[in-house]
Amino acid sequence: MDKHKFLPKARLTNRQQEVVDLAQGKRTLHIGMGGFIDDDQFTQGYVNQDLIQTLHGRLSKSASQLTGIDINPMTIQAFSQAVPGQYLVADIMDPSLPRQLSDRFDLILFLDVIEHLDDFKTALNNVTALLAPGGQIVISTCNTYCFDSFAKMWCNYESTHTEHTAYFSYLTLKRLFEMNGLTIRSFMYTIQDRCGYSSFFDWASFTLNKIVCRIAPQFAPGLLMVVEPVATGTAVELASYGHHTESAAV
């Protein structure tokens, strides 16, 4: 077997809490605060909740300065009325985006967005251009090797979001970042508790997934990476990261 394909050890963490902690005291840009791209009905259901309790709402209490952008105007309108901060309706794949924002940011949150896109290079170039010197990008996405998805496939059911265009692994993301002048600073697996389930099987498979992930985090639902431009730091041997394979925050 190719030794370069062995994954680095990485801890299992709660995505929301990890991100809130990373944003503490930083000028933060949150790209894609929630909702859907093409489904206004589901977006309306999302923004009808208490938005101050969402990740973006929690970030408003953690970051020193918070700016949110989203392609969906319904999302921007709802958050601008409920959560303090600056807002802009914008497309991360618009090459003019860096000129639309005068600020540059210590931390850019690019969470569960990349799997919706069809032009990764433009998006990553835009995100990098919005960084302040020494800034970092936090990128999260679905794990293509999620145990829950494998379990549902036994029932001939593909557990994919209707608006997703791609699913990633650690190595495919690492390659994508290298092609766009970025290096991974830290890497984690993520899992989030859920409030509702579509069926008993949905609940059972997710519960089993949580148990499996405590033993083998590489089967977790999500990946989270902190990356930065190569010019601002040297590459890190990720084998030195994450000596824990369990998390106290799931």
Disulfide bonds with the S-S distance in Angstrom:
none
